Amino acid sequence: MRFRLTEDQRALREGVRQLLARRFGREALRAAVAAPGLDRALWRELGAAGFFALRLPEADGGVGLGLPETVLAFEEAGRVLLPGPLVATHLAAASVPGAATGETVVAAADGRLVEWLTEADVVRGEVAGAVPLRSVDPLTPLHRTAAAGPTDPVAVLLTAAEQLGTATRVCELAVQHARTREQFGQPIGAFQAVKHLCAEMLVRAETARAAVYAAAVTAQPADIATARLLADEAAQLGTRDCLQVHGGMGFTWESEVHLHLKRSWVRAQRGGANTESEELLAADLVG
């Protein structure tokens, strides 16, 4: 199976990256942490750019692309820690009026958690008696529900794509810091222990990338489960190792590293998390 992106796919990824750099750069991220809330103007701009309607047929007003292209867009969203119920709104584009254009914000019960419940215009799934939780991620308000909602395989894969974005970003941050931070008269990247941490981060991220891209092509449940397991691991262990490279600086409020760590923890609790994906993959292997 070949994973080389087409020219159109590279252009799509670059376009999404430029849009997010312009509308949700470092300063916007810091402002969102200081004053949490859903930016409706940004949400509508995402809708106008086709983010939520990527898989919607052109005849229905969508972009008419496929799951591989959608994975690329969500990878970029994960890379910049874009807040909001992105997956739920994307999945509702074909059935909820206004979701495709960003006029309607849709939340959904994912497993036993609901993200952005109070900010959503439409909530899908059973959320009666939802209890607010103190979220470790300041950019993701959470509620817990009594009953576990159904897990959509596409939601599992798009979460894996977001985790891949985080894994890639923290690898970049670790390498950048290792090249510029000096101790004992030389960059810390010259020390073997730091080299090993960065190398391990890269290997995990690229392994997860291959699995996520493959699952986007095949859309098979077992492939999606594999992608989710590898992406969760790459994001959570990658952010941990990135913090190790940064030392105490990584825990400071000015750094984005700890935000990636917290978001990776929250994403890992969505439907299709470790146990669910492990059981699905095991059943497929046995079968």
N, C-alpha and C positions, 0 to 999 in steps of 0.2 A: 504494500500500500504506500502510495506516495503522499507526502505531507507538504510538498512545496506549494506555497500560496500562489494563486493566480494574480495577474496584474490587478484585476478588479478587486480581489480580496485585500491586497496590500493597500490599494487606494482607499477602500472602506475603512480599514484599520487606521490609516493615517488621518483620514477625515474625522473619525471619532476622537482620536487622540488630540487633534488640533482643537476641536470643539470643546473638549473637556479642559484642555490647558487654558483656553480663553475664558471659560465660564466657571471652572472649578479648580483653579490653581491653588498654590500653597496658601495665599492670603485668604482665599475663600474657604479653604479647609479650616484654617485657624478661626475664622469668623463663625463658621458653623459649630465648632466645638464650644466657642464662648457663648453662643446664643443658639442652642439647638432648635430646629424647626425645619419643616419642609419648604424649600424654595419653590413656590408655585411657578414663578417666571421661568426658572431653569427647567422645571418639569415640562412646561408647555414648549420650551425651546427644544427639548429632547424629542417631544412628540412631533414638532415641525420638521426635525431632522430625520424622522422615520425610525427612531430608536425602538419604539414600542411596536411598530408595524412592520418590522423587518421581514417576518414570515407571513404576513398577510398578503393575499393575492393582489396584484395590481388592479384587477377588476373591482376589488372591494376598497380601493383607496390605499393599499399598502405598497410596500417596496417590492414584494415578490421574490425575496431571496430565501435561502434555506437555513438549516440549523448550523452548518459550519460558519456562515457569515455572522449569525447571531452570537455564536460562541466568541468570535473575535471581538465583537462590540462589548460583550459583557466582561471579557478579559480586561479591556481597557477601563471599564467602569470600576472593576476591582482594583486595578492598579492605582487609581487616584482616590479610592475610598468614597466613591460617590454615594451619598446617603439616599434613603427612600426605598419603598417597596418595589424595586425595579422588576424583579422576577414576576411578582403577582400581577403587576400592571401589564407587563408584556404578554403574559399568558391570557389575560382578559381582553386583549385587543380585538379579537374577533367576535366577542359576545357582549361586552359592556360598552354602551355608547360613550364616546369621549375618551376611552382608554387609549386608543391608537394615537390620538392627537395630543395627548397629555393634558386634556381638559379635565379628565376624571382620574383620580388617584385610587387605586385598588389595592387593598390589603387582603391577605388570605391566611387561614389557619394552616400552618405548615408544621406537621407533627403536632406537638402540644403548645407551640409558640405562635404568636401573631406579632409581626413587626409593624409599627406605625399605625396601630389600630385607631387611635383618636384623631389622626390626621387624614384618614382615608375617607373618601366619599362613598365607596362601596366596599363591603367586606364579604368575602366568600368563605364558606365553611361554617362550622358550628363554633360560635364564640360566646354563647350565653354564659354568663357568670365569669367572664374573663377577668383575671386578677392582674393588676399592674405589677411588674417586677422592676427591681433596681438593676438596670442593665450595666454590665461592665464597660460596654461601648457607649460613650456619650452621644454618638451619632445614630444609635439604633434603639429607640424606645421599644420595650417589650411588654407583652401580656401573656399570661399562661392560661390555657383553656383546660377544661376537664377531660375532653375527649380528643383523641388524636385524629387529625384530619387525614384524608388520603394523600399519598405522595405521588405527585406527577413526575414521571421520569425526566421530562424536559426541565422541570424546576431543579431536579437533582443535578442535571448536567450543567445548567446555567450557574448554579451555586459553585460547582467545580471550576467553571471558567473564571468566576470572580476570585476564588481561592488561588487559581493559577496567576491571576493578575497581581495579587499580593505577594505570592512567592517570587515572581519576577522582579517586582519593585524592591523588595527588601534585599534581594541579592545585589541589585544595582547600588542600593544605599550602602551596603556593607563594603563592597569593592571600592566605592568612592571614598568612604571614610578611611579604609585601609591604605589607600594611596596618599591621602593628605595628612592624616594624623601621624605625628612623629613622636617617638620615644627612643631614648638613648642615641639620638642623633640620626635616626633613620625612620622611614615610614613603617608603621606597624605591620603593613602587608609583607614586609621582608621576613617576618618571623613565621616559622613553620606552622605553629599552632593556628595562627590567623589564616594562613594559606589554606590549611585543611578545612577550616570552617567555611570559607568562601567556596572552595571546591565542592564540598558536600551540598551546600545550598544550591549551587548551579546544577549538579547532577540530579537532585530531587526535583528541581523546577523543570528541567528539560525532560525528565522521565514522565512527569505529570503532564507536560505539554503534549507529548506524543499520545498519551492515553486519552486526554481530553479531545484532541483533534480527531483521533480514530473513532471515538464514541460519537462525535458529531457527524461523522460520515456514515457509520453503520446504524446508529440509533438503537442498538440492541441493549436490552436491560443489563445484561452481564457486563458489557463494555462500559456502560454508564456507571455501574457500581464500581468497577475497577478505577475508572477515571476519578470518581468522587473520593475513593479511599486514598489514592495517590496525591490528589490535589489538596485534600485536607491535611495530609501529612506534610507535604511540601510547604504549605502556608504556615502551619503551626510550628513545625521544627525550624523553618526558615526564619520566622520572626524571632524565635528564641535565639538562634545563632546570630542573627543581626544585632540583637541586644547585647550579646556577648562581645561582639566585635566593637560596638560603641562604648561598652562599659557603662558607667553611671550616667553618661550623657544620654544614652538611649531612653532612660526613664524620665527625663525632664519633659516638662509640658511643651517646650519649644520644639521638641523632636516629633516627627511623625511615626517613628518606629513603634512606639508603644501603642499607637492607634491601630496600626496594622495587626499587632498582636491581639488586641482586644476584638477587632472585627473578625479575625480568623477564628477566635473562640466562639463568637456568636454564630457565625455562618455554620460552624461545625455542629451546632445543635439543631439545625433545620432538618426537615424530613430527608431521609436517605443517608443519615449519618452512619457512623462506623458499624454499629451492630446490624442495622437494616441492610446495608450494602454488603457486609460480610456474609450474612445469611443468604442473600440473593445470589451472590457469587458462588458460595459453597453449593447451593442447590443446583446451580447450572453446571458446575464441575462434576457433581455426582451424577446428574442426569445424563 
